[in-house]
Amino acid sequence: MDKTLDNYKIYDDKQKLAIDRVKANVDKWLFFTGSSGTGKDYIADCILRYKKARKRKVFKINAIRLLLEFQTDFLILFIFLIFLRKKI
């Protein structure tokens, strides 16, 4: 069975609220937080599938990976600035 927001199994009011908010904002940027096993990846996959079906460009990245990307970019920028400072 394909993952969709309509066949997401809701077990409590918080999950219902989350799904309702996602459905209302599916075309906007969304950021998920929550403990392990709450359905964040499932919901993200549903959104990816929804957007891909409408020929939109999408990507999925978890918070740790995103922070590592920022850290790497910051480190490169920092090294570049040090290099420029020595050249001036």
N, C-alpha and C positions, 0 to 999 in steps of 0.2 A: 504494500500500500504506500502511495506517495505521501510524503509529509505535507500537510496543508494546515493552515490556521483553523479551518473548519473541522478537521478531524483530530485536533489536539484534545487529549483527554484532560478535562478540568476536574481537579479534586478539591479545590477550596476557593473561597471568595477572592483571595489574593491572585490566584491564577486567572480567574475570570476577569478581574480588573485589568491584569496585565495584557491578556489577549484582546480585550476590548480596546485598550489604549493602542496596542500595536495595529489592530485593524483600522483604527481611526487615523493613524499616522504612518501607514505603511510606505508612503511616498516621501517621507522625510528622513533625516538622519536619526538613528536610534542608538542608544547606548544602554546595554543591559548590565545589571549587577545582580548578585544574589549568590546564595550558597550553592554548593554542588548538588546536582540532581533536581534542580528546579525547572529545567526545560529551556534554559537560555540558548543552547546550541540548536535544539529542535526548532525553536521559534525563529532563530536566525536562518536556519536552513529553509524554513517555510517562506521567509521573506525573499531569500535569494531565488528560490524557485519561482515565486510570484513575479519578481522583477525580470528574471531571465525570460520568462514566458512573454513578457511585454517588450522584449528586445532592449532592455536597459542594461547599462554597464554596472556591474556589482563586484564587490570584494568582501571578504570576511577575514577579520584579523582578531585574535584574542588580545586581551589587555597586556599580558606579559610581552608578547611579540611586539605590540605597538610601542611599549616603553623601551624595549631593546632597540627598535628602529630609531626612536628619538634620541636615545643615548648614543648610538653610533653616529647619527647625524651631528649631534652636539659635539662629540669628540672630534670629528673631522673639521667642523667649523672652528673649534678651539685651536687645533693644531695649525690650521690655515692662518688664523689671526696671529698666532705666535710667530709664524713664518713671516707674515707681512711686517710685523713689528720689528723683527730683526733686519729686514731689508730696508726699512726707512731710516 
